[in-house]
Every structure is written in C-alpha cells, then in structure tokens.
Amino acid sequence: MKVIPESIKEAAKGLINRFGCHINYIGEYEGQQAYMACFPEGYSLGFPFLYLLSSEGLVREITGFESLRILNSINIEDVGESGVK
C-alpha cells in the first residue's frame, strides 16, 4: 500500500471531511505522482478529482475534462488495494 503524502491529504481535506472519500495513488503522469479522490458508494459527483504531486512538492487539483484526459493517458495502478494512510 502506498502511503499518501500529507500534502495530498491536505489538498483533498474538504472532500474527505464532507463526503468521507479516500485517496488512491493511480500512477505517474508527466513525471508527477497522480492521486484520485474515491467517493463512497452511492455518490455520483460528475468529473473525477485528481491531484498531481510534482517532484518539488507542489500539489495541483484537477477536475473537469482535463481529469478525464489524464485518466485516459496513464496506466492506472490497482486502486482497490490502496487508501489514505
């Protein structure tokens, strides 16, 4: 299980607190670590929320069509095994 960086959990704090979602590591995208907010069953909120962590430690939240393009372009890790640690 990959440990989720504190900076990613902090960026997703609003979603975690409001909806009870968890964060999964999904792979690499253009040299950045990619994470996705996973909502509990029963929630349908539209576009996915992704978080990119650069090698400098900067976090970027992405949603909308850009998040779909990113998901389509990376080889997603097995998200069933990971979660917020």
C-alpha positions, 0 to 999 in steps of 0.5 A: 500500500502506498502511503499518501503524502500529507500534502495530498491529504491536505489538498483533498481535506474538504472532500474527505471531511464532507463526503468521507472519500479516500485517496488512491495513488493511480500512477505517474503522469508527466513525471508527477505522482497522480492521486484520485479522490474515491467517493463512497458508494452511492455518490455520483459527483460528475468529473473525477478529482485528481491531484498531481504531486510534482517532484518539488512538492507542489500539489495541483487539483484537477477536475473537469475534462482535463481529469478525464484526459489524464485518466485516459493517458496513464496506466492506472495502478490497482486502486482497490488495494490502496487508501489514505494512510 
